[in-house]
């Protein structure tokens, strides 16, 4: 796995087009992308998610990312969210974050975060829970990214979201 590979994370509240945009960006830049592990994990749950499930999703997301990095043949990959989601979700649902997640946060670097704006209409999905808390979660995302001193750009637009994201990525790549 090369440390020269730039990792761009697509993050934000539920139903903001992260998965679609991640795949579109990977196609545009002809590179690999890391899916959101939690989506597959939660789809297989037969009982409500618990704190151990959050730890499992943390490990799964990192393992999936590591596996994509190991086979990457370009100097850029896109990540459909990161394990920061585990922190945000755990804090919201369980009132605390597993220590292993807190300990790992400063050690996993993403070169750029694209924070998806909440300007898309809500899409119903059995794995989505908080249609009325989008602004709340948007504020939390800003706080979490700022706490990490992360480089991030807000990406919005209903019709031109992809083009806005490409501009943000191109701008980042030019200066790096």
CNS distance restraints for C-alpha pairs under 8 A (distance, minus, plus):
assign (resid   1 and name CA) (resid  66 and name CA) 7.86 0.50 0.50
assign (resid   1 and name CA) (resid  69 and name CA) 5.65 0.50 0.50
assign (resid   1 and name CA) (resid  70 and name CA) 4.60 0.50 0.50
assign (resid   1 and name CA) (resid  71 and name CA) 7.55 0.50 0.50
assign (resid   1 and name CA) (resid  72 and name CA) 7.86 0.50 0.50
assign (resid   2 and name CA) (resid  69 and name CA) 7.42 0.50 0.50
assign (resid   2 and name CA) (resid  70 and name CA) 7.70 0.50 0.50
assign (resid   4 and name CA) (resid  75 and name CA) 6.48 0.50 0.50
assign (resid   5 and name CA) (resid  69 and name CA) 7.81 0.50 0.50
assign (resid   5 and name CA) (resid  74 and name CA) 7.25 0.50 0.50
assign (resid   5 and name CA) (resid  75 and name CA) 4.28 0.50 0.50
assign (resid   5 and name CA) (resid  76 and name CA) 5.21 0.50 0.50
assign (resid   5 and name CA) (resid  77 and name CA) 7.11 0.50 0.50
assign (resid   6 and name CA) (resid  75 and name CA) 5.92 0.50 0.50
assign (resid   6 and name CA) (resid  76 and name CA) 4.64 0.50 0.50
assign (resid   6 and name CA) (resid  77 and name CA) 6.36 0.50 0.50
assign (resid   6 and name CA) (resid 110 and name CA) 7.40 0.50 0.50
assign (resid   6 and name CA) (resid 111 and name CA) 5.92 0.50 0.50
assign (resid   7 and name CA) (resid  76 and name CA) 6.00 0.50 0.50
assign (resid   7 and name CA) (resid  77 and name CA) 5.21 0.50 0.50
assign (resid   7 and name CA) (resid  78 and name CA) 5.91 0.50 0.50
assign (resid   7 and name CA) (resid  79 and name CA) 7.01 0.50 0.50
assign (resid   7 and name CA) (resid 109 and name CA) 7.98 0.50 0.50
assign (resid   7 and name CA) (resid 110 and name CA) 5.14 0.50 0.50
assign (resid   7 and name CA) (resid 111 and name CA) 5.41 0.50 0.50
assign (resid   7 and name CA) (resid 112 and name CA) 6.84 0.50 0.50
assign (resid   8 and name CA) (resid  76 and name CA) 7.59 0.50 0.50
assign (resid   8 and name CA) (resid  77 and name CA) 6.37 0.50 0.50
assign (resid   8 and name CA) (resid  78 and name CA) 4.88 0.50 0.50
assign (resid   8 and name CA) (resid  79 and name CA) 6.09 0.50 0.50
assign (resid   8 and name CA) (resid 110 and name CA) 6.00 0.50 0.50
assign (resid   8 and name CA) (resid 111 and name CA) 5.86 0.50 0.50
assign (resid   8 and name CA) (resid 112 and name CA) 4.85 0.50 0.50
assign (resid   8 and name CA) (resid 113 and name CA) 5.67 0.50 0.50
assign (resid   8 and name CA) (resid 114 and name CA) 7.28 0.50 0.50
assign (resid   9 and name CA) (resid  78 and name CA) 5.78 0.50 0.50
assign (resid   9 and name CA) (resid  79 and name CA) 4.56 0.50 0.50
assign (resid   9 and name CA) (resid  80 and name CA) 6.22 0.50 0.50
assign (resid   9 and name CA) (resid  81 and name CA) 5.72 0.50 0.50
assign (resid   9 and name CA) (resid  82 and name CA) 6.72 0.50 0.50
assign (resid   9 and name CA) (resid 110 and name CA) 6.58 0.50 0.50
assign (resid   9 and name CA) (resid 112 and name CA) 6.36 0.50 0.50
assign (resid   9 and name CA) (resid 113 and name CA) 4.71 0.50 0.50
assign (resid   9 and name CA) (resid 114 and name CA) 6.15 0.50 0.50
assign (resid  10 and name CA) (resid  18 and name CA) 5.81 0.50 0.50
assign (resid  10 and name CA) (resid  21 and name CA) 7.81 0.50 0.50
assign (resid  10 and name CA) (resid  22 and name CA) 6.43 0.50 0.50
assign (resid  10 and name CA) (resid  78 and name CA) 7.19 0.50 0.50
assign (resid  10 and name CA) (resid  79 and name CA) 6.00 0.50 0.50
assign (resid  10 and name CA) (resid  80 and name CA) 5.26 0.50 0.50
assign (resid  10 and name CA) (resid  81 and name CA) 5.19 0.50 0.50
assign (resid  10 and name CA) (resid 113 and name CA) 5.92 0.50 0.50
assign (resid  10 and name CA) (resid 114 and name CA) 4.90 0.50 0.50
assign (resid  10 and name CA) (resid 115 and name CA) 6.23 0.50 0.50
assign (resid  10 and name CA) (resid 116 and name CA) 7.15 0.50 0.50
assign (resid  11 and name CA) (resid  18 and name CA) 6.38 0.50 0.50
assign (resid  11 and name CA) (resid  80 and name CA) 6.91 0.50 0.50
assign (resid  11 and name CA) (resid  81 and name CA) 4.69 0.50 0.50
assign (resid  11 and name CA) (resid  82 and name CA) 7.19 0.50 0.50
assign (resid  11 and name CA) (resid 113 and name CA) 6.78 0.50 0.50
assign (resid  11 and name CA) (resid 114 and name CA) 6.12 0.50 0.50
assign (resid  11 and name CA) (resid 115 and name CA) 5.01 0.50 0.50
assign (resid  11 and name CA) (resid 116 and name CA) 6.12 0.50 0.50
assign (resid  12 and name CA) (resid  16 and name CA) 6.82 0.50 0.50
assign (resid  12 and name CA) (resid  18 and name CA) 7.34 0.50 0.50
assign (resid  12 and name CA) (resid  81 and name CA) 7.64 0.50 0.50
assign (resid  12 and name CA) (resid 115 and name CA) 5.23 0.50 0.50
assign (resid  12 and name CA) (resid 116 and name CA) 5.08 0.50 0.50
assign (resid  12 and name CA) (resid 117 and name CA) 7.12 0.50 0.50
assign (resid  12 and name CA) (resid 137 and name CA) 7.72 0.50 0.50
assign (resid  12 and name CA) (resid 138 and name CA) 6.61 0.50 0.50
assign (resid  12 and name CA) (resid 141 and name CA) 6.36 0.50 0.50
assign (resid  13 and name CA) (resid 116 and name CA) 7.41 0.50 0.50
assign (resid  13 and name CA) (resid 118 and name CA) 7.20 0.50 0.50
assign (resid  13 and name CA) (resid 134 and name CA) 6.13 0.50 0.50
assign (resid  13 and name CA) (resid 137 and name CA) 5.64 0.50 0.50
assign (resid  13 and name CA) (resid 138 and name CA) 5.95 0.50 0.50
assign (resid  13 and name CA) (resid 141 and name CA) 7.60 0.50 0.50
assign (resid  14 and name CA) (resid 128 and name CA) 6.63 0.50 0.50
assign (resid  14 and name CA) (resid 130 and name CA) 7.59 0.50 0.50
assign (resid  14 and name CA) (resid 131 and name CA) 7.82 0.50 0.50
assign (resid  14 and name CA) (resid 134 and name CA) 7.23 0.50 0.50
assign (resid  15 and name CA) (resid 118 and name CA) 7.87 0.50 0.50
assign (resid  15 and name CA) (resid 120 and name CA) 7.47 0.50 0.50
assign (resid  15 and name CA) (resid 121 and name CA) 7.69 0.50 0.50
assign (resid  15 and name CA) (resid 122 and name CA) 5.69 0.50 0.50
assign (resid  15 and name CA) (resid 123 and name CA) 5.99 0.50 0.50
assign (resid  15 and name CA) (resid 128 and name CA) 7.78 0.50 0.50
assign (resid  16 and name CA) (resid 116 and name CA) 5.85 0.50 0.50
assign (resid  16 and name CA) (resid 117 and name CA) 6.50 0.50 0.50
assign (resid  16 and name CA) (resid 118 and name CA) 5.78 0.50 0.50
assign (resid  16 and name CA) (resid 119 and name CA) 7.48 0.50 0.50
assign (resid  16 and name CA) (resid 120 and name CA) 5.94 0.50 0.50
assign (resid  16 and name CA) (resid 122 and name CA) 7.75 0.50 0.50
assign (resid  17 and name CA) (resid  21 and name CA) 5.92 0.50 0.50
assign (resid  17 and name CA) (resid 116 and name CA) 7.32 0.50 0.50
assign (resid  17 and name CA) (resid 120 and name CA) 7.68 0.50 0.50
assign (resid  18 and name CA) (resid  22 and name CA) 5.96 0.50 0.50
assign (resid  18 and name CA) (resid  80 and name CA) 6.22 0.50 0.50
assign (resid  18 and name CA) (resid  81 and name CA) 7.34 0.50 0.50
assign (resid  18 and name CA) (resid 116 and name CA) 6.91 0.50 0.50
assign (resid  19 and name CA) (resid  23 and name CA) 6.35 0.50 0.50
assign (resid  19 and name CA) (resid  35 and name CA) 7.37 0.50 0.50
assign (resid  19 and name CA) (resid  36 and name CA) 7.65 0.50 0.50
assign (resid  19 and name CA) (resid  80 and name CA) 5.68 0.50 0.50
assign (resid  20 and name CA) (resid  24 and name CA) 6.22 0.50 0.50
assign (resid  21 and name CA) (resid  25 and name CA) 5.99 0.50 0.50
assign (resid  21 and name CA) (resid 162 and name CA) 6.50 0.50 0.50
assign (resid  22 and name CA) (resid  26 and name CA) 6.20 0.50 0.50
assign (resid  22 and name CA) (resid  33 and name CA) 6.85 0.50 0.50
assign (resid  22 and name CA) (resid  78 and name CA) 6.18 0.50 0.50
assign (resid  22 and name CA) (resid  79 and name CA) 6.81 0.50 0.50
assign (resid  22 and name CA) (resid  80 and name CA) 5.70 0.50 0.50
assign (resid  23 and name CA) (resid  27 and name CA) 6.20 0.50 0.50
assign (resid  23 and name CA) (resid  33 and name CA) 6.72 0.50 0.50
assign (resid  24 and name CA) (resid  28 and name CA) 6.09 0.50 0.50
assign (resid  24 and name CA) (resid 162 and name CA) 7.39 0.50 0.50
assign (resid  25 and name CA) (resid  29 and name CA) 6.08 0.50 0.50
assign (resid  25 and name CA) (resid  78 and name CA) 7.41 0.50 0.50
assign (resid  25 and name CA) (resid 162 and name CA) 7.50 0.50 0.50
assign (resid  25 and name CA) (resid 165 and name CA) 7.91 0.50 0.50
assign (resid  25 and name CA) (resid 166 and name CA) 7.15 0.50 0.50
assign (resid  26 and name CA) (resid  30 and name CA) 5.58 0.50 0.50
assign (resid  26 and name CA) (resid  31 and name CA) 4.97 0.50 0.50
assign (resid  26 and name CA) (resid  32 and name CA) 5.70 0.50 0.50
assign (resid  26 and name CA) (resid  33 and name CA) 5.90 0.50 0.50
assign (resid  26 and name CA) (resid  77 and name CA) 7.14 0.50 0.50
assign (resid  26 and name CA) (resid  78 and name CA) 6.38 0.50 0.50
assign (resid  27 and name CA) (resid  31 and name CA) 6.48 0.50 0.50
assign (resid  31 and name CA) (resid  72 and name CA) 7.66 0.50 0.50
assign (resid  31 and name CA) (resid  73 and name CA) 7.75 0.50 0.50
assign (resid  31 and name CA) (resid  74 and name CA) 6.20 0.50 0.50
assign (resid  31 and name CA) (resid  76 and name CA) 6.68 0.50 0.50
assign (resid  31 and name CA) (resid  77 and name CA) 6.09 0.50 0.50
assign (resid  31 and name CA) (resid  78 and name CA) 7.98 0.50 0.50
assign (resid  32 and name CA) (resid  68 and name CA) 7.16 0.50 0.50
assign (resid  32 and name CA) (resid  72 and name CA) 6.59 0.50 0.50
assign (resid  32 and name CA) (resid  74 and name CA) 8.00 0.50 0.50
assign (resid  32 and name CA) (resid  76 and name CA) 7.78 0.50 0.50
assign (resid  32 and name CA) (resid  77 and name CA) 5.35 0.50 0.50
assign (resid  32 and name CA) (resid  78 and name CA) 6.69 0.50 0.50
assign (resid  33 and name CA) (resid  68 and name CA) 7.30 0.50 0.50
assign (resid  33 and name CA) (resid  77 and name CA) 5.48 0.50 0.50
assign (resid  33 and name CA) (resid  78 and name CA) 4.60 0.50 0.50
assign (resid  33 and name CA) (resid  79 and name CA) 5.60 0.50 0.50
assign (resid  33 and name CA) (resid  80 and name CA) 7.22 0.50 0.50
assign (resid  34 and name CA) (resid  64 and name CA) 6.77 0.50 0.50
assign (resid  34 and name CA) (resid  65 and name CA) 5.77 0.50 0.50
assign (resid  34 and name CA) (resid  68 and name CA) 6.47 0.50 0.50
assign (resid  34 and name CA) (resid  77 and name CA) 7.61 0.50 0.50
assign (resid  34 and name CA) (resid  78 and name CA) 6.25 0.50 0.50
assign (resid  34 and name CA) (resid  79 and name CA) 4.62 0.50 0.50
assign (resid  34 and name CA) (resid  80 and name CA) 5.78 0.50 0.50
assign (resid  35 and name CA) (resid  64 and name CA) 7.77 0.50 0.50
assign (resid  35 and name CA) (resid  79 and name CA) 6.56 0.50 0.50
assign (resid  35 and name CA) (resid  80 and name CA) 5.16 0.50 0.50
assign (resid  35 and name CA) (resid  81 and name CA) 7.87 0.50 0.50
assign (resid  36 and name CA) (resid  40 and name CA) 7.54 0.50 0.50
assign (resid  36 and name CA) (resid  61 and name CA) 6.87 0.50 0.50
assign (resid  36 and name CA) (resid  79 and name CA) 7.71 0.50 0.50
assign (resid  36 and name CA) (resid  80 and name CA) 5.27 0.50 0.50
assign (resid  36 and name CA) (resid  81 and name CA) 6.14 0.50 0.50
assign (resid  36 and name CA) (resid  82 and name CA) 7.64 0.50 0.50
assign (resid  37 and name CA) (resid  41 and name CA) 6.28 0.50 0.50
assign (resid  37 and name CA) (resid  57 and name CA) 6.57 0.50 0.50
assign (resid  37 and name CA) (resid  60 and name CA) 6.12 0.50 0.50
assign (resid  37 and name CA) (resid  61 and name CA) 5.15 0.50 0.50
assign (resid  37 and name CA) (resid  64 and name CA) 7.20 0.50 0.50
assign (resid  38 and name CA) (resid  42 and name CA) 5.77 0.50 0.50
assign (resid  38 and name CA) (resid  57 and name CA) 5.54 0.50 0.50
assign (resid  38 and name CA) (resid  60 and name CA) 7.85 0.50 0.50
assign (resid  38 and name CA) (resid  61 and name CA) 7.31 0.50 0.50
assign (resid  39 and name CA) (resid  43 and name CA) 6.10 0.50 0.50
assign (resid  39 and name CA) (resid 127 and name CA) 7.32 0.50 0.50
assign (resid  40 and name CA) (resid  44 and name CA) 6.58 0.50 0.50
assign (resid  41 and name CA) (resid  45 and name CA) 6.70 0.50 0.50
assign (resid  41 and name CA) (resid  57 and name CA) 7.01 0.50 0.50
assign (resid  42 and name CA) (resid  49 and name CA) 7.45 0.50 0.50
assign (resid  42 and name CA) (resid 127 and name CA) 7.16 0.50 0.50
assign (resid  43 and name CA) (resid 127 and name CA) 7.16 0.50 0.50
assign (resid  45 and name CA) (resid  49 and name CA) 7.26 0.50 0.50
assign (resid  49 and name CA) (resid  53 and name CA) 5.89 0.50 0.50
assign (resid  49 and name CA) (resid  54 and name CA) 7.52 0.50 0.50
assign (resid  50 and name CA) (resid  54 and name CA) 6.63 0.50 0.50
assign (resid  51 and name CA) (resid  55 and name CA) 6.53 0.50 0.50
assign (resid  51 and name CA) (resid  90 and name CA) 7.02 0.50 0.50
assign (resid  51 and name CA) (resid  94 and name CA) 7.16 0.50 0.50
assign (resid  51 and name CA) (resid  98 and name CA) 7.37 0.50 0.50
assign (resid  52 and name CA) (resid  56 and name CA) 6.20 0.50 0.50
assign (resid  53 and name CA) (resid  57 and name CA) 6.13 0.50 0.50
assign (resid  54 and name CA) (resid  58 and name CA) 6.18 0.50 0.50
assign (resid  54 and name CA) (resid  86 and name CA) 5.99 0.50 0.50
assign (resid  54 and name CA) (resid  90 and name CA) 7.01 0.50 0.50
assign (resid  54 and name CA) (resid  98 and name CA) 7.99 0.50 0.50
assign (resid  55 and name CA) (resid  59 and name CA) 6.35 0.50 0.50
assign (resid  55 and name CA) (resid  86 and name CA) 7.82 0.50 0.50
assign (resid  55 and name CA) (resid  98 and name CA) 6.88 0.50 0.50
assign (resid  55 and name CA) (resid 100 and name CA) 7.78 0.50 0.50
assign (resid  55 and name CA) (resid 101 and name CA) 7.49 0.50 0.50
assign (resid  56 and name CA) (resid  60 and name CA) 6.03 0.50 0.50
assign (resid  57 and name CA) (resid  61 and name CA) 5.94 0.50 0.50
assign (resid  57 and name CA) (resid  83 and name CA) 7.83 0.50 0.50
assign (resid  57 and name CA) (resid  86 and name CA) 7.32 0.50 0.50
assign (resid  58 and name CA) (resid  62 and name CA) 6.40 0.50 0.50
assign (resid  58 and name CA) (resid  83 and name CA) 5.55 0.50 0.50
assign (resid  58 and name CA) (resid  86 and name CA) 6.41 0.50 0.50
assign (resid  58 and name CA) (resid 101 and name CA) 7.05 0.50 0.50
assign (resid  59 and name CA) (resid  63 and name CA) 6.11 0.50 0.50
assign (resid  60 and name CA) (resid  64 and name CA) 6.03 0.50 0.50
assign (resid  61 and name CA) (resid  65 and name CA) 6.12 0.50 0.50
assign (resid  61 and name CA) (resid  82 and name CA) 7.07 0.50 0.50
assign (resid  61 and name CA) (resid  83 and name CA) 6.45 0.50 0.50
assign (resid  62 and name CA) (resid  66 and name CA) 6.05 0.50 0.50
assign (resid  62 and name CA) (resid  83 and name CA) 7.51 0.50 0.50
assign (resid  63 and name CA) (resid  67 and name CA) 6.13 0.50 0.50
assign (resid  64 and name CA) (resid  68 and name CA) 6.38 0.50 0.50
assign (resid  65 and name CA) (resid  69 and name CA) 6.17 0.50 0.50
assign (resid  65 and name CA) (resid  79 and name CA) 7.57 0.50 0.50
assign (resid  66 and name CA) (resid  70 and name CA) 6.09 0.50 0.50
assign (resid  67 and name CA) (resid  71 and name CA) 6.72 0.50 0.50
assign (resid  68 and name CA) (resid  72 and name CA) 6.00 0.50 0.50
assign (resid  69 and name CA) (resid  77 and name CA) 7.74 0.50 0.50
assign (resid  72 and name CA) (resid  77 and name CA) 7.54 0.50 0.50
assign (resid  81 and name CA) (resid  85 and name CA) 7.10 0.50 0.50
assign (resid  83 and name CA) (resid  87 and name CA) 7.04 0.50 0.50
assign (resid  83 and name CA) (resid 101 and name CA) 7.79 0.50 0.50
assign (resid  84 and name CA) (resid  88 and name CA) 6.32 0.50 0.50
assign (resid  84 and name CA) (resid 105 and name CA) 7.33 0.50 0.50
assign (resid  84 and name CA) (resid 144 and name CA) 7.91 0.50 0.50
assign (resid  85 and name CA) (resid  89 and name CA) 5.88 0.50 0.50
assign (resid  86 and name CA) (resid  90 and name CA) 5.81 0.50 0.50
assign (resid  86 and name CA) (resid  97 and name CA) 7.72 0.50 0.50
assign (resid  86 and name CA) (resid 101 and name CA) 7.66 0.50 0.50
assign (resid  87 and name CA) (resid  91 and name CA) 6.02 0.50 0.50
assign (resid  87 and name CA) (resid  96 and name CA) 8.00 0.50 0.50
assign (resid  87 and name CA) (resid  97 and name CA) 5.42 0.50 0.50
assign (resid  87 and name CA) (resid  98 and name CA) 7.77 0.50 0.50
assign (resid  87 and name CA) (resid 101 and name CA) 6.84 0.50 0.50
assign (resid  87 and name CA) (resid 102 and name CA) 7.52 0.50 0.50
assign (resid  88 and name CA) (resid  92 and name CA) 6.22 0.50 0.50
assign (resid  88 and name CA) (resid  97 and name CA) 7.97 0.50 0.50
assign (resid  88 and name CA) (resid 140 and name CA) 7.48 0.50 0.50
assign (resid  88 and name CA) (resid 141 and name CA) 7.99 0.50 0.50
assign (resid  89 and name CA) (resid  93 and name CA) 5.92 0.50 0.50
assign (resid  89 and name CA) (resid  94 and name CA) 7.88 0.50 0.50
assign (resid  90 and name CA) (resid  94 and name CA) 5.19 0.50 0.50
assign (resid  90 and name CA) (resid  95 and name CA) 6.43 0.50 0.50
assign (resid  90 and name CA) (resid  96 and name CA) 5.74 0.50 0.50
assign (resid  90 and name CA) (resid  97 and name CA) 5.18 0.50 0.50
assign (resid  90 and name CA) (resid  98 and name CA) 7.72 0.50 0.50
assign (resid  91 and name CA) (resid  95 and name CA) 4.39 0.50 0.50
assign (resid  91 and name CA) (resid  96 and name CA) 4.50 0.50 0.50
assign (resid  91 and name CA) (resid  97 and name CA) 5.57 0.50 0.50
assign (resid  92 and name CA) (resid  96 and name CA) 7.70 0.50 0.50
assign (resid  97 and name CA) (resid 101 and name CA) 6.85 0.50 0.50
assign (resid  97 and name CA) (resid 102 and name CA) 6.88 0.50 0.50
assign (resid  98 and name CA) (resid 102 and name CA) 6.71 0.50 0.50
assign (resid  99 and name CA) (resid 103 and name CA) 6.03 0.50 0.50
assign (resid 100 and name CA) (resid 104 and name CA) 6.21 0.50 0.50
assign (resid 101 and name CA) (resid 105 and name CA) 6.25 0.50 0.50
assign (resid 102 and name CA) (resid 106 and name CA) 7.99 0.50 0.50
assign (resid 103 and name CA) (resid 107 and name CA) 7.79 0.50 0.50
assign (resid 104 and name CA) (resid 108 and name CA) 6.59 0.50 0.50
assign (resid 105 and name CA) (resid 148 and name CA) 7.97 0.50 0.50
assign (resid 106 and name CA) (resid 148 and name CA) 6.92 0.50 0.50
assign (resid 110 and name CA) (resid 150 and name CA) 7.83 0.50 0.50
assign (resid 111 and name CA) (resid 150 and name CA) 7.96 0.50 0.50
assign (resid 111 and name CA) (resid 151 and name CA) 6.98 0.50 0.50
assign (resid 112 and name CA) (resid 150 and name CA) 7.23 0.50 0.50
assign (resid 112 and name CA) (resid 151 and name CA) 5.30 0.50 0.50
assign (resid 112 and name CA) (resid 152 and name CA) 5.52 0.50 0.50
assign (resid 112 and name CA) (resid 153 and name CA) 7.85 0.50 0.50
assign (resid 112 and name CA) (resid 172 and name CA) 7.71 0.50 0.50
assign (resid 113 and name CA) (resid 150 and name CA) 7.35 0.50 0.50
assign (resid 113 and name CA) (resid 151 and name CA) 6.31 0.50 0.50
assign (resid 113 and name CA) (resid 152 and name CA) 4.45 0.50 0.50
assign (resid 113 and name CA) (resid 153 and name CA) 6.47 0.50 0.50
assign (resid 114 and name CA) (resid 152 and name CA) 5.66 0.50 0.50
assign (resid 114 and name CA) (resid 153 and name CA) 5.15 0.50 0.50
assign (resid 114 and name CA) (resid 154 and name CA) 5.98 0.50 0.50
assign (resid 114 and name CA) (resid 155 and name CA) 6.30 0.50 0.50
assign (resid 114 and name CA) (resid 165 and name CA) 7.41 0.50 0.50
assign (resid 115 and name CA) (resid 141 and name CA) 7.80 0.50 0.50
assign (resid 115 and name CA) (resid 152 and name CA) 6.70 0.50 0.50
assign (resid 115 and name CA) (resid 153 and name CA) 5.97 0.50 0.50
assign (resid 115 and name CA) (resid 154 and name CA) 4.76 0.50 0.50
assign (resid 115 and name CA) (resid 155 and name CA) 5.94 0.50 0.50
assign (resid 116 and name CA) (resid 154 and name CA) 6.00 0.50 0.50
assign (resid 116 and name CA) (resid 155 and name CA) 5.08 0.50 0.50
assign (resid 116 and name CA) (resid 156 and name CA) 6.13 0.50 0.50
assign (resid 117 and name CA) (resid 138 and name CA) 7.60 0.50 0.50
assign (resid 117 and name CA) (resid 154 and name CA) 6.35 0.50 0.50
assign (resid 117 and name CA) (resid 155 and name CA) 5.78 0.50 0.50
assign (resid 117 and name CA) (resid 156 and name CA) 4.91 0.50 0.50
assign (resid 117 and name CA) (resid 157 and name CA) 7.91 0.50 0.50
assign (resid 118 and name CA) (resid 134 and name CA) 6.66 0.50 0.50
assign (resid 118 and name CA) (resid 135 and name CA) 7.41 0.50 0.50
assign (resid 118 and name CA) (resid 138 and name CA) 7.41 0.50 0.50
assign (resid 118 and name CA) (resid 156 and name CA) 7.55 0.50 0.50
assign (resid 119 and name CA) (resid 156 and name CA) 6.47 0.50 0.50
assign (resid 119 and name CA) (resid 157 and name CA) 6.72 0.50 0.50
assign (resid 119 and name CA) (resid 158 and name CA) 6.86 0.50 0.50
assign (resid 120 and name CA) (resid 157 and name CA) 7.61 0.50 0.50
assign (resid 120 and name CA) (resid 158 and name CA) 5.92 0.50 0.50
assign (resid 122 and name CA) (resid 131 and name CA) 6.71 0.50 0.50
assign (resid 124 and name CA) (resid 128 and name CA) 7.12 0.50 0.50
assign (resid 130 and name CA) (resid 134 and name CA) 7.02 0.50 0.50
assign (resid 133 and name CA) (resid 137 and name CA) 6.23 0.50 0.50
assign (resid 134 and name CA) (resid 138 and name CA) 6.04 0.50 0.50
assign (resid 135 and name CA) (resid 139 and name CA) 6.21 0.50 0.50
assign (resid 136 and name CA) (resid 140 and name CA) 6.41 0.50 0.50
assign (resid 137 and name CA) (resid 141 and name CA) 6.12 0.50 0.50
assign (resid 138 and name CA) (resid 142 and name CA) 6.39 0.50 0.50
assign (resid 139 and name CA) (resid 143 and name CA) 6.27 0.50 0.50
assign (resid 140 and name CA) (resid 144 and name CA) 6.05 0.50 0.50
assign (resid 141 and name CA) (resid 145 and name CA) 6.09 0.50 0.50
assign (resid 142 and name CA) (resid 146 and name CA) 6.04 0.50 0.50
assign (resid 143 and name CA) (resid 147 and name CA) 6.00 0.50 0.50
assign (resid 144 and name CA) (resid 148 and name CA) 6.39 0.50 0.50
assign (resid 145 and name CA) (resid 149 and name CA) 6.27 0.50 0.50
assign (resid 145 and name CA) (resid 150 and name CA) 5.32 0.50 0.50
assign (resid 145 and name CA) (resid 151 and name CA) 7.79 0.50 0.50
assign (resid 145 and name CA) (resid 152 and name CA) 7.41 0.50 0.50
assign (resid 146 and name CA) (resid 150 and name CA) 6.01 0.50 0.50
assign (resid 153 and name CA) (resid 168 and name CA) 7.11 0.50 0.50
assign (resid 155 and name CA) (resid 161 and name CA) 6.75 0.50 0.50
assign (resid 155 and name CA) (resid 164 and name CA) 6.32 0.50 0.50
assign (resid 155 and name CA) (resid 165 and name CA) 6.03 0.50 0.50
assign (resid 155 and name CA) (resid 168 and name CA) 7.94 0.50 0.50
assign (resid 156 and name CA) (resid 160 and name CA) 7.89 0.50 0.50
assign (resid 156 and name CA) (resid 161 and name CA) 5.52 0.50 0.50
assign (resid 156 and name CA) (resid 164 and name CA) 7.11 0.50 0.50
assign (resid 157 and name CA) (resid 161 and name CA) 4.54 0.50 0.50
assign (resid 157 and name CA) (resid 164 and name CA) 7.42 0.50 0.50
assign (resid 160 and name CA) (resid 164 and name CA) 6.08 0.50 0.50
assign (resid 161 and name CA) (resid 165 and name CA) 6.14 0.50 0.50
assign (resid 162 and name CA) (resid 166 and name CA) 6.13 0.50 0.50
assign (resid 163 and name CA) (resid 167 and name CA) 6.16 0.50 0.50
assign (resid 164 and name CA) (resid 168 and name CA) 6.30 0.50 0.50
assign (resid 165 and name CA) (resid 169 and name CA) 6.17 0.50 0.50
assign (resid 166 and name CA) (resid 170 and name CA) 5.94 0.50 0.50
assign (resid 167 and name CA) (resid 171 and name CA) 6.00 0.50 0.50
assign (resid 168 and name CA) (resid 172 and name CA) 6.21 0.50 0.50
assign (resid 169 and name CA) (resid 173 and name CA) 6.07 0.50 0.50
assign (resid 170 and name CA) (resid 174 and name CA) 6.08 0.50 0.50
assign (resid 171 and name CA) (resid 175 and name CA) 6.62 0.50 0.50
assign (resid 172 and name CA) (resid 176 and name CA) 6.24 0.50 0.50
